């Protein structure tokens, strides 16, 4: 199987490159070759690709900055994926796209199902939902895979921030009233490989959810990070109101992933195993 991947330096793109299965090749397009700020260039890359499927692992992920730059985020998160999807539809190629729990309102305590009503509460969520709608309208054989709380040994993410601060401080205040499933980028990469192969063989895509288990709070996640790294830094629970941000964060990021398991046979990964691997990788990089 040959893949064309938009993204090169992001968390999921780097894990896709690192974890290519036997018999799978991939061409990774960085910003220098396919800038998502230029949707036409993205469509042109798909049009000439020697690939069996296309994965979009690139996005505008600066959630707070999107509040003041929503138009720019919309191009990257909605218009560019739409152009990719239309180009895939024209060639009859499967298109796999990553989305987010931020398309929901973040209310309640029940895990969100793929068919639940969307109601994004910030600019980032609005741009990602617009991308979903455009992909659906493209007519492509598309998989929209919503995930949450992505972590890895690469880039900027919660695990790396906690490890850095935990080594410097005796205690940290961390939000305890936001609940979700931390998701190792490595697990997302493996899930995309499985889904791409199935879709190349004719399986339909649709909207699915994929996040780590068990669901937890940011504060309890931080405690597990400190314990896994052997850091004595204490974690103090605070509320979302105690930690204001430009973009509103969801209290409930739980995702019902049963549909993805049923369709593709991929179960929710245990994020505690993924965390241990991330800490091990970071020690090797230090």
N, C-alpha and C positions, 0 to 999 in steps of 0.2 A: 504494500500500500504506500502511495506517495502522498504526502501532505504539503500543503502550502499554509504556513503559519504567519499571521500578522502579529508582530511582537518579537522582541529579541532579548531585551534586558529586564522585562518584568518578571514577577515571581513565577507565574504559571509558564510563561514562555521558556524561562531558564530550566524549569523542571521537565518540560516537554523535551528540550534538547538533551538533557542529562539522562532521561529515562526511555529513550527510543527503544521499542521492542525489536526483537529480531524480525527481519523482513519488512520493516517500516523505515522509510526515508522521509526526510522533511527539509524543506527550504524555509528559512526564517527571514522575514522581512523586517528590518529595523526602520527607524524613522528616515534614514538616509535614502531608502529605496521605496518606501510607501508610507508617507506621512498621513496620518489619519485626519489631519487638518485639510487635506486635499482629497476629498472623496473620489474624484475622477481618477486620480492616480491609483487609488486602491482598486477601483473597478478594472482599470487597465492591467494591473498586475494579475488579477484573476483571469482576465481574458486570454492571457498568453501563458498561463501556468501549465506546466506538465505535472498535473496532480490529479488524484482521485477524490480528494476532499479538501475543504478549506476550513481552517480553525482561526477564529479571531480571538487572540489572547491579549489584545492591546485595548486600552481604554484611558479615558480621563478619570483618574482615581483620586485627585485632590479634592476631597469632598467639601472642605470649607472654602477653598478658592473658587469652587463652582458657584458659590452664592453671589460673587461679584463678577464672575466671568461666565455666566450661563450660556450666552450665545456661542462662545468658543467651545465650551464643553458639549453643547448640543451638536456641533459639527462632528466632533470626535466620537461621541457616544451614540448618536442617532443617524446622522447623514452618512458618515463613512460606512458603518455596518450595513445600512440600507443599500448603498452602492455595491458593496461586496455581495450581498444577498441577491440582488438583481443580476449581477454578473454570473453568479453561480447558477441561478435559475436558467439563464440563457444557455449555459453549457451543460445543464443537467447534473451538476455536482453537488453533493451534500455540503451544507454550511453549518458549522458549529460555533456558537457564540456564547460568551459568558455574560451573565447578568447578575443581579443582586437582590437581596432581601429588601433593599431600600425602596423598591417599587411599591411596598405595602405601607400602611400607616403606622405599623409598629405597636398597635394597641392589643390589649388582651393578653392571654397566656397560652392560647392554643397554637400549635404549629400551623403556619400558613401553608395551604395547599396550592398547587399550581393554578387552579381555577378560581381561587378566591379573588374578590374584588381588589383592584390595585388603587392606591391613594398615596402616592409619594409625598413626603413631607418636606423635602428639600430639593434644591436645584439638581444635584447629582442624581437623585432618584427620578426626577422628572425626565432628565435627558436619557437615562437608561430605559425608562418605560417607553419613551418615544422611539428608541431604537428597537425595542421588542415589537412594537406595533408595525413599524416599517418593514421589519424582517418578515413578519407574518404576511403582510400585504404583498411582499415581493413575489410570492409564489414558489420560492425555493423550497427544496427538501431540507428544512432547517431544524436544528436543535437549539433551543434557548435554555441554557443551564444556569439557573440562579444559585448562587452560593453566598457564603457569609464569612466574615472574620478570617480572611486568608492570611496564612503565616508561612514562613519559610526561612532559610538561612540567607536569603537574598533580599536586597532592596530594603525599604523602610516598612516595618510592621511592628505589631504590638510585642511580639516575643523579643525582638532585638532591642526595642526601647526599654522593656522591663529589665533585660539582662544588663544593659548599659547603666541604667539608673540604679538598679539593685546593687551593683558593684560599688556605687559611689555614695549611697545613702543608707541610713539606718532604718528608715521607714518611708513608705509612699502612700499617698491617698489615691484610691482607685474606685471607679464607679461600680456599685454593686447592684443597681436596680435596672440594668440592661442585661438581658438574657439571650444567649444564642449559642450556636455551634461553631467553635473554632475549626477551621478547615485547612489542613496542610496542602500547600500548593502541589506537592508530590502526588497526593491522592487525587486532586483534580486532574492532573496530567494523565494519570493512569486511567481515570474514568473517561476522559476524552478519547484516549486511544481505543478503548473498548467500544465506545459509542460510534466513533468514526468507522471502525471496521464493520460494525453491524449496519450502519447506514449505507456504506459502500455496497453491501450485500443486499440492500433494498429495504431495510427497516425504516419506518417513518421516524421523524424526530419529534417535534412538539415542544411544549414547555415543561421542564422538569426541574426538580430541586435536588441539590446535593450539598450536604454540610456535615461537619464532624459531629461525633457523639462522644459522651453525653452532653446535653445542653448545660451551660454553666453561666456564671456571671463573669464580667471582666475581672472583678476582685478575686474570685476563686481561681480563675485562670491564672492570674498573676501569682497567687500563692503556690500553685502547682509549678509554675515556671521557676520561682525562687527555690523551691524544694529540689527540683530536678537539677538545678545548676549548683546546688550546695551553697546558696547565698542566704545570709541571716536577715536580710531586709524584711521588716514587718510590713504587712499590707493593712491599711486602715480603710474600712468601708465608707464611701461617701455616696451621695445621690447625684443623679444627673443635674439637678438644680445647683448643686455645689460646684459643678464643673461646666460652666456655660461655654458653648462653642458657636461660631457663626451659623453652622448648619445644624438643624435639629436632628438628633439621633433617635432611633427607635428604641423603645423599652423592650419590645418583643421582636427578636430576630430568629425565633424558632422556625424551622422549615420541615414540612412533612415530605420526606424523601422516598416514601414507599413506592410511588409511581415509577421513579427512576430504577429502583431495584427490580420492580416487576417487569419493566420493559427491557432493561439491559443487563440485569443480573449483578449489578454493582451495589454492594451494601455500604451503609454509612461507615466511614473509617473512624477508628478510635483516635481522637486527637492526642491522647496521652502518649500513644506509641509514636505518632508523628512528631510530637514535641521532643521526645527523647532523641529521635534521629536528628532534629534540627539543632539541639544543643550539642550533640556529638559532632555534627558537621561544622558548627561554629568554632568549636574547640580546635578542630583540624585546620580551620582557616586562620586562627589567631597566631 
